[in-house]
Amino acid sequence: MSKPILIKSAAELLGHILGSTFPADRAMESYFRERREMGVRDRGFVAETVYGCLRERRVLEFIAGSAEAPNIVAAYLLLKGYSARVLEETGFRGPAREMAERARQFDISSLPFAQRANLPDWLAQGLLEQYTEAEALALAQALNQPASLDMRVNTLKAKREEVQAQLTLEGFACEPAPYSPMGLRRNERAPIFKTKCFKEGLFEVQDEGSQLLSLMLEPKRNEMVVDLCAGAGGKTLHLGALMANTGTVYAMDVSVRRLEKLKPRLKRSGLNNVRTVSISHERDARIQRLYGKIDRVLVDAPCSGTGTLRRNPDIKWREINLAELTDAQQRILAAAAKLLKPGGRVVYATCSLLREENENIVAAFLAANPDFRTIPAGEILARRHVALEMPTDALRLLPHRHHTDGFYAIALEKIR
Protein backbone atom coordinates (compact mmCIF):
# COMPACT_ATOMS: atom_id res chain seq x y z
CA MET A 1 0.00 0.00 0.00
CA SER A 2 1.09 3.59 -0.53
CA LYS A 3 2.46 5.61 2.38
CA PRO A 4 -0.46 8.11 2.36
CA ILE A 5 -2.95 5.26 2.74
CA LEU A 6 -0.94 3.68 5.58
CA ILE A 7 -0.67 7.00 7.45
CA LYS A 8 -4.39 7.53 7.02
CA SER A 9 -5.01 3.99 8.31
CA ALA A 10 -2.85 4.62 11.38
CA ALA A 11 -4.77 7.82 12.17
CA GLU A 12 -8.09 6.05 11.64
CA LEU A 13 -7.15 3.16 13.91
CA LEU A 14 -5.70 5.44 16.58
CA GLY A 15 -8.88 7.51 16.62
CA HIS A 16 -10.96 4.37 16.97
CA ILE A 17 -8.89 3.12 19.92
CA LEU A 18 -8.93 6.47 21.73
CA GLY A 19 -12.68 6.72 21.31
CA SER A 20 -13.43 3.17 22.42
CA THR A 21 -13.41 1.11 25.61
CA PHE A 22 -12.06 -1.95 23.78
CA PRO A 23 -8.41 -2.93 24.38
CA ALA A 24 -6.06 -1.75 21.65
CA ASP A 25 -4.94 -5.24 20.67
CA ARG A 26 -8.52 -6.39 20.11
CA ALA A 27 -9.38 -3.22 18.17
CA MET A 28 -6.27 -3.70 16.04
CA GLU A 29 -7.05 -7.38 15.40
CA SER A 30 -10.57 -6.46 14.27
CA TYR A 31 -9.29 -3.60 12.09
CA PHE A 32 -6.79 -5.80 10.25
CA ARG A 33 -9.27 -8.68 9.92
CA GLU A 34 -11.56 -6.36 7.94
CA ARG A 35 -8.63 -5.29 5.71
CA ARG A 36 -7.08 -8.54 4.56
CA GLU A 37 -5.52 -6.77 1.59
CA MET A 38 -2.93 -5.25 3.94
CA GLY A 39 0.37 -7.10 3.88
CA VAL A 40 2.55 -7.99 6.85
CA ARG A 41 4.80 -4.95 6.40
CA ASP A 42 1.83 -2.61 6.01
CA ARG A 43 0.24 -3.95 9.18
CA GLY A 44 3.58 -3.66 10.96
CA PHE A 45 3.90 0.02 10.02
CA VAL A 46 0.36 0.82 11.15
CA ALA A 47 0.65 -1.15 14.42
CA GLU A 48 4.05 0.33 15.31
CA THR A 49 2.81 3.85 14.58
CA VAL A 50 -0.37 3.43 16.64
CA TYR A 51 1.42 1.91 19.62
CA GLY A 52 4.08 4.63 19.43
CA CYS A 53 1.36 7.29 19.51
CA LEU A 54 -0.33 5.63 22.50
CA ARG A 55 2.96 5.51 24.40
CA GLU A 56 4.00 9.11 23.67
CA ARG A 57 0.58 10.71 23.43
CA ARG A 58 1.09 13.71 25.73
CA VAL A 59 4.34 14.89 24.15
CA LEU A 60 2.85 14.32 20.71
CA GLU A 61 -0.23 16.39 21.58
CA PHE A 62 2.07 19.20 22.69
CA ILE A 63 3.96 19.10 19.40
CA ALA A 64 0.76 18.73 17.37
CA GLY A 65 -1.05 21.46 19.31
CA SER A 66 -4.04 19.16 19.05
CA ALA A 67 -5.60 15.98 20.45
CA GLU A 68 -6.87 14.90 17.02
CA ALA A 69 -5.60 11.48 15.92
CA PRO A 70 -4.26 12.57 12.47
CA ASN A 71 -2.22 15.35 14.08
CA ILE A 72 -0.87 12.99 16.76
CA VAL A 73 0.23 10.55 14.06
CA ALA A 74 1.88 13.38 12.11
CA ALA A 75 3.76 14.55 15.21
CA TYR A 76 4.94 10.98 15.84
CA LEU A 77 6.24 10.66 12.30
CA LEU A 78 8.01 14.01 12.58
CA LEU A 79 9.84 12.72 15.66
CA LYS A 80 10.73 9.57 13.70
CA GLY A 81 12.48 11.61 11.04
CA TYR A 82 9.80 12.48 8.52
CA SER A 83 10.00 16.02 7.17
CA ALA A 84 7.07 18.40 6.92
CA ARG A 85 7.44 18.29 3.13
CA VAL A 86 7.13 14.48 3.07
CA LEU A 87 4.05 14.64 5.29
CA GLU A 88 2.46 17.19 2.98
CA GLU A 89 3.26 15.00 -0.01
CA THR A 90 1.45 12.10 1.64
CA GLY A 91 -1.68 14.22 1.85
CA PHE A 92 -1.51 15.42 5.48
CA ARG A 93 -3.65 18.55 5.67
CA GLY A 94 -2.61 19.82 9.09
CA PRO A 95 -0.02 22.47 10.01
CA ALA A 96 2.95 20.23 9.23
CA ARG A 97 5.57 23.00 9.05
CA GLU A 98 4.46 24.62 12.31
CA MET A 99 4.53 21.22 13.99
CA ALA A 100 7.98 20.47 12.60
CA GLU A 101 9.26 23.78 13.96
CA ARG A 102 7.77 23.04 17.38
CA ALA A 103 9.35 19.55 17.33
CA ARG A 104 12.77 21.09 16.58
CA GLN A 105 12.59 23.75 19.26
CA PHE A 106 10.74 22.21 22.18
CA ASP A 107 12.66 21.19 25.31
CA ILE A 108 11.02 18.17 26.93
CA SER A 109 12.55 19.03 30.31
CA SER A 110 10.47 22.24 30.34
CA LEU A 111 7.19 20.32 30.31
CA PRO A 112 5.24 19.43 33.48
CA PHE A 113 6.03 15.98 34.89
CA ALA A 114 2.88 14.27 33.59
CA GLN A 115 3.60 15.41 30.03
CA ARG A 116 7.29 14.49 30.21
CA ALA A 117 6.28 11.06 31.52
CA ASN A 118 3.53 10.64 28.89
CA LEU A 119 1.08 9.76 31.65
CA PRO A 120 -2.41 10.96 32.52
CA ASP A 121 -2.42 13.42 35.43
CA TRP A 122 -4.00 10.98 37.91
CA LEU A 123 -1.38 8.26 37.32
CA ALA A 124 1.51 10.72 37.31
CA GLN A 125 0.32 12.04 40.68
CA GLY A 126 0.01 8.49 42.04
CA LEU A 127 3.61 7.68 41.13
CA LEU A 128 4.93 10.95 42.55
CA GLU A 129 3.28 10.10 45.86
CA GLN A 130 5.23 6.83 46.01
CA TYR A 131 8.60 7.68 44.43
CA THR A 132 10.99 10.58 44.02
CA GLU A 133 10.44 12.53 40.82
CA ALA A 134 13.63 11.08 39.31
CA GLU A 135 12.59 7.49 39.98
CA ALA A 136 8.99 8.10 38.95
CA LEU A 137 10.28 9.47 35.64
CA ALA A 138 12.60 6.48 35.16
CA LEU A 139 9.65 4.17 35.85
CA ALA A 140 7.42 6.06 33.39
CA GLN A 141 10.10 5.97 30.71
CA ALA A 142 10.48 2.21 31.16
CA LEU A 143 6.70 1.80 30.90
CA ASN A 144 6.84 3.66 27.58
CA GLN A 145 9.27 1.17 26.03
CA PRO A 146 8.15 -1.99 24.22
CA ALA A 147 8.34 -5.13 26.36
CA SER A 148 10.64 -8.04 25.69
CA LEU A 149 9.23 -11.38 24.54
CA ASP A 150 9.27 -13.61 27.62
CA MET A 151 8.49 -17.33 27.59
CA ARG A 152 7.91 -19.91 30.31
CA VAL A 153 9.24 -23.39 29.60
CA ASN A 154 6.76 -26.20 30.26
CA THR A 155 8.89 -28.20 32.69
CA LEU A 156 6.45 -31.08 32.43
CA LYS A 157 7.79 -31.72 28.93
CA ALA A 158 11.30 -30.28 28.70
CA LYS A 159 14.17 -28.50 30.43
CA ARG A 160 14.90 -24.84 29.83
CA GLU A 161 18.19 -25.47 28.01
CA GLU A 162 16.49 -27.98 25.70
CA VAL A 163 13.81 -25.51 24.68
CA GLN A 164 16.38 -22.76 24.26
CA ALA A 165 18.41 -24.97 21.94
CA GLN A 166 15.37 -26.04 19.89
CA LEU A 167 14.12 -22.47 19.48
CA THR A 168 17.59 -21.44 18.34
CA LEU A 169 17.57 -24.23 15.75
CA GLU A 170 14.22 -22.95 14.51
CA GLY A 171 15.75 -19.49 14.03
CA PHE A 172 14.62 -17.78 17.24
CA ALA A 173 17.62 -17.38 19.50
CA CYS A 174 16.79 -16.53 23.12
CA GLU A 175 18.49 -16.25 26.49
CA PRO A 176 17.64 -17.50 29.99
CA ALA A 177 15.56 -14.93 31.86
CA PRO A 178 17.48 -13.40 34.79
CA TYR A 179 15.11 -14.46 37.60
CA SER A 180 12.65 -17.19 36.64
CA PRO A 181 14.26 -20.66 36.60
CA MET A 182 11.97 -21.66 33.74
CA GLY A 183 12.06 -18.35 31.84
CA LEU A 184 13.46 -17.53 28.39
CA ARG A 185 13.68 -14.09 26.79
CA ARG A 186 13.97 -12.51 23.35
CA ASN A 187 14.38 -8.76 23.04
CA GLU A 188 12.73 -8.78 19.62
CA ARG A 189 9.24 -9.87 18.65
CA ALA A 190 9.00 -12.97 16.50
CA PRO A 191 6.33 -15.32 15.06
CA ILE A 192 7.10 -18.00 17.63
CA PHE A 193 3.55 -19.38 17.67
CA LYS A 194 4.36 -21.00 14.34
CA THR A 195 7.30 -22.95 15.74
CA LYS A 196 7.27 -26.69 16.25
CA CYS A 197 8.44 -25.95 19.78
CA PHE A 198 5.26 -24.04 20.58
CA LYS A 199 2.94 -26.48 18.84
CA GLU A 200 4.40 -29.30 20.92
CA GLY A 201 3.56 -27.37 24.10
CA LEU A 202 7.15 -26.85 25.22
CA PHE A 203 6.59 -23.21 26.21
CA GLU A 204 4.01 -20.51 26.77
CA VAL A 205 4.44 -16.77 26.27
CA GLN A 206 4.38 -15.27 29.78
CA ASP A 207 6.08 -12.23 31.30
CA GLU A 208 8.87 -13.20 33.67
CA GLY A 209 7.22 -11.27 36.50
CA SER A 210 4.03 -13.26 36.03
CA GLN A 211 6.04 -16.47 36.34
CA LEU A 212 7.32 -15.40 39.75
CA LEU A 213 3.75 -15.02 41.05
CA SER A 214 3.16 -18.76 40.70
CA LEU A 215 6.46 -19.48 42.43
CA MET A 216 5.28 -17.35 45.36
CA LEU A 217 2.44 -19.83 45.93
CA GLU A 218 4.87 -22.81 46.19
CA PRO A 219 2.25 -25.44 45.31
CA LYS A 220 3.12 -29.03 46.25
CA ARG A 221 2.28 -32.38 44.72
CA ASN A 222 -1.22 -33.73 45.34
CA GLU A 223 -2.54 -30.47 46.83
CA MET A 224 -5.82 -28.75 46.03
CA VAL A 225 -5.11 -25.32 44.56
CA VAL A 226 -7.41 -22.58 43.29
CA ASP A 227 -6.49 -19.95 40.70
CA LEU A 228 -9.36 -17.65 41.61
CA CYS A 229 -9.04 -15.10 38.78
CA ALA A 230 -7.59 -17.46 36.19
CA GLY A 231 -8.40 -15.55 33.00
CA ALA A 232 -6.91 -17.41 30.03
CA GLY A 233 -4.92 -19.59 32.42
CA GLY A 234 -1.26 -18.70 32.00
CA LYS A 235 -0.59 -19.02 35.73
CA THR A 236 -2.94 -22.01 35.98
CA LEU A 237 -0.73 -23.91 33.54
CA HIS A 238 2.36 -22.95 35.51
CA LEU A 239 0.80 -24.12 38.79
CA GLY A 240 -0.19 -27.44 37.22
CA ALA A 241 3.38 -28.00 36.01
CA LEU A 242 4.86 -27.02 39.40
CA MET A 243 2.63 -29.72 40.92
CA ALA A 244 4.03 -32.26 38.42
CA ASN A 245 0.54 -32.88 37.02
CA THR A 246 -0.73 -34.20 40.37
CA GLY A 247 -3.47 -32.97 42.71
CA THR A 248 -6.07 -30.53 41.40
CA VAL A 249 -5.89 -26.96 40.15
CA TYR A 250 -9.26 -25.21 39.90
CA ALA A 251 -9.15 -22.48 37.27
CA MET A 252 -11.99 -20.10 38.19
CA ASP A 253 -13.12 -16.96 36.43
CA VAL A 254 -16.27 -14.91 35.86
CA SER A 255 -15.55 -14.80 32.11
CA VAL A 256 -16.49 -17.91 30.16
CA ARG A 257 -14.78 -16.39 27.09
CA ARG A 258 -11.44 -16.17 28.90
CA LEU A 259 -11.72 -19.70 30.28
CA GLU A 260 -12.44 -21.00 26.76
CA LYS A 261 -9.01 -19.73 25.72
CA LEU A 262 -7.46 -22.07 28.29
CA LYS A 263 -8.71 -25.23 26.55
CA PRO A 264 -6.27 -25.37 23.60
CA ARG A 265 -3.44 -24.32 25.92
CA LEU A 266 -4.29 -27.17 28.29
CA LYS A 267 -4.26 -29.63 25.41
CA ARG A 268 -0.79 -28.51 24.31
CA SER A 269 0.55 -28.53 27.86
CA GLY A 270 -0.14 -32.20 28.60
CA LEU A 271 -1.73 -31.32 31.94
CA ASN A 272 -4.72 -33.29 33.20
CA ASN A 273 -4.87 -31.95 36.77
CA VAL A 274 -6.73 -28.73 35.84
CA ARG A 275 -10.48 -28.19 36.19
CA THR A 276 -12.09 -25.06 34.75
CA VAL A 277 -14.93 -23.56 36.81
CA SER A 278 -17.06 -20.68 35.55
CA ILE A 279 -18.32 -18.56 38.45
CA SER A 280 -20.73 -15.63 38.67
CA HIS A 281 -19.02 -13.78 41.51
CA GLU A 282 -16.82 -14.37 44.56
CA ARG A 283 -19.81 -15.68 46.57
CA ASP A 284 -20.75 -18.28 43.97
CA ALA A 285 -21.97 -21.62 45.40
CA ARG A 286 -19.17 -23.40 43.49
CA ILE A 287 -16.70 -21.45 45.60
CA GLN A 288 -18.58 -21.93 48.85
CA ARG A 289 -18.53 -25.72 48.40
CA LEU A 290 -14.75 -25.58 48.70
CA TYR A 291 -14.58 -23.47 51.88
CA GLY A 292 -11.94 -24.84 54.26
CA LYS A 293 -10.75 -27.52 51.80
CA ILE A 294 -8.07 -25.76 49.75
CA ASP A 295 -4.32 -25.78 50.37
CA ARG A 296 -3.38 -22.73 48.30
CA VAL A 297 -5.14 -19.91 46.45
CA LEU A 298 -3.73 -17.53 43.88
CA VAL A 299 -5.57 -14.22 43.58
CA ASP A 300 -4.32 -12.32 40.55
CA ALA A 301 -6.92 -9.66 41.23
CA PRO A 302 -8.65 -7.51 38.61
CA CYS A 303 -6.86 -4.18 38.75
CA SER A 304 -5.96 -0.99 36.90
CA GLY A 305 -3.31 -2.81 34.86
CA THR A 306 -0.90 0.10 35.26
CA GLY A 307 2.06 -2.28 35.52
CA THR A 308 1.43 -3.60 31.99
CA LEU A 309 1.69 -0.31 30.08
CA ARG A 310 4.68 -1.59 28.10
CA ARG A 311 2.31 -4.06 26.44
CA ASN A 312 -0.97 -2.17 26.80
CA PRO A 313 -0.27 1.58 26.53
CA ASP A 314 -3.93 2.28 25.78
CA ILE A 315 -4.77 1.53 29.44
CA LYS A 316 -3.34 4.94 30.34
CA TRP A 317 -6.06 6.75 28.44
CA ARG A 318 -9.08 4.83 29.73
CA GLU A 319 -11.41 5.86 32.52
CA ILE A 320 -10.56 3.81 35.62
CA ASN A 321 -12.89 3.58 38.61
CA LEU A 322 -10.33 2.96 41.33
CA ALA A 323 -12.91 2.84 44.12
CA GLU A 324 -14.83 0.12 42.30
CA LEU A 325 -11.65 -1.87 41.69
CA THR A 326 -10.42 -1.71 45.28
CA ASP A 327 -13.83 -2.76 46.56
CA ALA A 328 -13.73 -5.82 44.30
CA GLN A 329 -10.16 -6.60 45.36
CA GLN A 330 -11.14 -6.57 49.03
CA ARG A 331 -14.12 -8.87 48.40
CA ILE A 332 -12.13 -11.34 46.32
CA LEU A 333 -9.29 -11.58 48.85
CA ALA A 334 -11.80 -12.16 51.66
CA ALA A 335 -13.46 -14.94 49.62
CA ALA A 336 -10.08 -16.54 48.90
CA ALA A 337 -9.26 -16.63 52.61
CA LYS A 338 -12.41 -18.66 53.32
CA LEU A 339 -11.25 -21.39 50.94
CA LEU A 340 -8.15 -22.20 52.94
CA LYS A 341 -7.42 -24.99 55.38
CA PRO A 342 -5.46 -24.03 58.51
CA GLY A 343 -1.85 -23.66 57.39
CA GLY A 344 -3.00 -22.81 53.86
CA ARG A 345 -1.62 -19.94 51.79
CA VAL A 346 -3.14 -17.24 49.62
CA VAL A 347 -1.00 -15.10 47.34
CA TYR A 348 -2.61 -11.75 46.60
CA ALA A 349 -1.22 -10.18 43.44
CA THR A 350 -1.91 -7.39 40.99
CA CYS A 351 -0.27 -5.92 37.90
CA SER A 352 -0.84 -2.46 39.40
CA LEU A 353 1.74 0.10 40.48
CA LEU A 354 -0.60 1.82 42.91
CA ARG A 355 -0.51 1.54 46.69
CA GLU A 356 -4.30 1.72 46.85
CA GLU A 357 -4.57 -1.63 45.04
CA ASN A 358 -1.68 -3.31 46.80
CA GLU A 359 -0.39 -2.43 50.29
CA ASN A 360 -3.65 -0.78 51.34
CA ILE A 361 -5.72 -3.85 50.41
CA VAL A 362 -3.42 -6.18 52.31
CA ALA A 363 -3.23 -3.92 55.38
CA ALA A 364 -7.04 -3.81 55.59
CA PHE A 365 -7.25 -7.59 55.18
CA LEU A 366 -4.70 -8.30 57.92
CA ALA A 367 -6.43 -5.87 60.28
CA ALA A 368 -9.68 -7.76 59.78
CA ASN A 369 -8.10 -11.25 59.82
CA PRO A 370 -5.69 -11.71 62.76
CA ASP A 371 -5.47 -15.44 61.95
CA PHE A 372 -3.27 -14.63 58.93
CA ARG A 373 0.40 -13.71 58.77
CA THR A 374 2.69 -12.64 55.93
CA ILE A 375 5.50 -14.84 54.64
CA PRO A 376 8.53 -12.80 53.48
CA ALA A 377 8.90 -12.90 49.72
CA GLY A 378 12.68 -13.13 49.99
CA GLU A 379 12.43 -16.43 51.87
CA ILE A 380 10.12 -17.92 49.25
CA LEU A 381 12.23 -16.73 46.32
CA ALA A 382 15.40 -18.13 47.90
CA ARG A 383 13.75 -21.54 48.26
CA ARG A 384 12.72 -21.38 44.60
CA HIS A 385 16.28 -20.46 43.52
CA VAL A 386 15.33 -16.96 42.40
CA ALA A 387 18.23 -14.52 42.84
CA LEU A 388 16.14 -11.53 43.82
CA GLU A 389 16.14 -9.73 47.16
CA MET A 390 13.11 -7.81 48.38
CA PRO A 391 13.30 -5.07 51.05
CA THR A 392 9.79 -5.86 52.38
CA ASP A 393 7.63 -8.95 52.80
CA ALA A 394 6.03 -8.30 49.41
CA LEU A 395 7.36 -9.02 45.95
CA ARG A 396 7.49 -5.73 44.06
CA LEU A 397 8.62 -5.83 40.43
CA LEU A 398 9.18 -2.66 38.42
CA PRO A 399 10.13 -2.41 34.73
CA HIS A 400 12.93 0.11 35.23
CA ARG A 401 14.57 -2.07 37.90
CA HIS A 402 13.72 -5.63 36.93
CA HIS A 403 12.84 -5.42 33.19
CA THR A 404 9.50 -7.13 33.81
CA ASP A 405 5.97 -5.81 33.90
CA GLY A 406 5.03 -4.07 37.12
CA PHE A 407 3.75 -6.57 39.70
CA TYR A 408 2.92 -6.70 43.39
CA ALA A 409 2.48 -9.99 45.27
CA ILE A 410 2.38 -11.05 48.90
CA ALA A 411 1.96 -14.46 50.51
CA LEU A 412 -0.47 -14.73 53.42
CA GLU A 413 -0.63 -17.85 55.60
CA LYS A 414 -3.65 -18.94 57.61
CA ILE A 415 -2.27 -19.65 61.08
CA ARG A 416 -5.30 -21.50 62.44
Secondary structure as GFF3:
##gff-version 3
##sequence-region A 1 416
A	DSSP	alpha_helix	3	18	.	.	.	ID=ss1
A	DSSP	alpha_helix	24	33	.	.	.	ID=ss2
A	DSSP	alpha_helix	40	55	.	.	.	ID=ss3
A	DSSP	alpha_helix	57	64	.	.	.	ID=ss4
A	DSSP	alpha_helix	69	79	.	.	.	ID=ss5
A	DSSP	alpha_helix	84	89	.	.	.	ID=ss6
A	DSSP	alpha_helix	96	105	.	.	.	ID=ss7
A	DSSP	three_ten_helix	108	110	.	.	.	ID=ss8
A	DSSP	alpha_helix	113	116	.	.	.	ID=ss9
A	DSSP	alpha_helix	121	128	.	.	.	ID=ss10
A	DSSP	alpha_helix	133	143	.	.	.	ID=ss11
A	DSSP	beta_strand	149	153	.	.	.	ID=ss12
A	DSSP	alpha_helix	160	169	.	.	.	ID=ss13
A	DSSP	beta_strand	175	176	.	.	.	ID=ss14
A	DSSP	beta_strand	183	186	.	.	.	ID=ss15
A	DSSP	three_ten_helix	192	194	.	.	.	ID=ss16
A	DSSP	alpha_helix	196	199	.	.	.	ID=ss17
A	DSSP	beta_strand	203	205	.	.	.	ID=ss18
A	DSSP	alpha_helix	208	217	.	.	.	ID=ss19
A	DSSP	beta_strand	224	227	.	.	.	ID=ss20
A	DSSP	alpha_helix	234	242	.	.	.	ID=ss21
A	DSSP	beta_strand	248	253	.	.	.	ID=ss22
A	DSSP	alpha_helix	256	260	.	.	.	ID=ss23
A	DSSP	alpha_helix	262	269	.	.	.	ID=ss24
A	DSSP	beta_strand	274	278	.	.	.	ID=ss25
A	DSSP	alpha_helix	285	288	.	.	.	ID=ss26
A	DSSP	beta_strand	294	300	.	.	.	ID=ss27
A	DSSP	three_ten_helix	306	308	.	.	.	ID=ss28
A	DSSP	three_ten_helix	313	317	.	.	.	ID=ss29
A	DSSP	alpha_helix	322	339	.	.	.	ID=ss30
A	DSSP	beta_strand	340	350	.	.	.	ID=ss31
A	DSSP	three_ten_helix	355	357	.	.	.	ID=ss32
A	DSSP	alpha_helix	359	368	.	.	.	ID=ss33
A	DSSP	beta_strand	372	375	.	.	.	ID=ss34
A	DSSP	alpha_helix	377	383	.	.	.	ID=ss35
A	DSSP	beta_strand	395	397	.	.	.	ID=ss36
A	DSSP	alpha_helix	399	402	.	.	.	ID=ss37
A	DSSP	beta_strand	407	414	.	.	.	ID=ss38
###
